[in-house]
């Protein structure tokens, strides 16, 4: 994959873990972050299935976290520090919404991971999403807020219908 989605994935996962943090210590925070990153990776790969798609978002930028911050009430937390908050410009609202859907609906997460099989992002690279698809009890405790359907509903509902459309049978991802 020539076009790199890692800045978008990292920023969007960071936004999710800041908005819905783990309540535990360092291990719980790490488990929460892994789950967010796996969900965001699947969502980003679905949203930008080709090298061209990934390259275009790299050039144009994903849009930032402004609307997500407003929806979750994080937009009024003080004056932004442009240097410290620069990562927020790489947050992708659609990817965050799709990741929220995947984190709160195990069946949908399974369909999404299955849809990635054979795509350009997974070609030649073993991709494992166990913490997204089959979280154990420690994962669930660590990401209690991140996986809470009622808390994530405002974010998940933003682009839920687009995710369902992308996962509709016969809607092949372009390799």
HUQUI-V859723 format. One line per field, one symbol per residue. ss: DSSP state (H for helix, E for strand, L for the rest). phi: phi as a letter, one per 20 degrees, with the letter a starting at -180 (. if undefined). A space follows every 50 residues. Layout:
ss: ???
phi: ???
This chain:
ss: LLLLLHHHHHHHHHHHHHHLLLLLLHHHHHHHHHHHHHHHHHHHHHHLLL HHHHHHHHHHLLLLLHHHHHHHLLLLLLLLLLLLLHHHHHLLHHHHHHHH HHHHLHHHHHHHHHHHLLLLLLLLLLLLLHHHHLLLHHHHHHLLLLLLHH HHHHHHLLLHHHHHHHLLLLLLLLL
phi: .fedeffffffffffffffcffedeffffffffffffffffffffffcfd ffgfffffeeneonegfffffenefdeoffegffdfgffefdgfffffff fffdcgffffffffffgnfffdfmcfdccgffecfeffffffdgffdfgf fegfeffgcgffffffeggnefffe
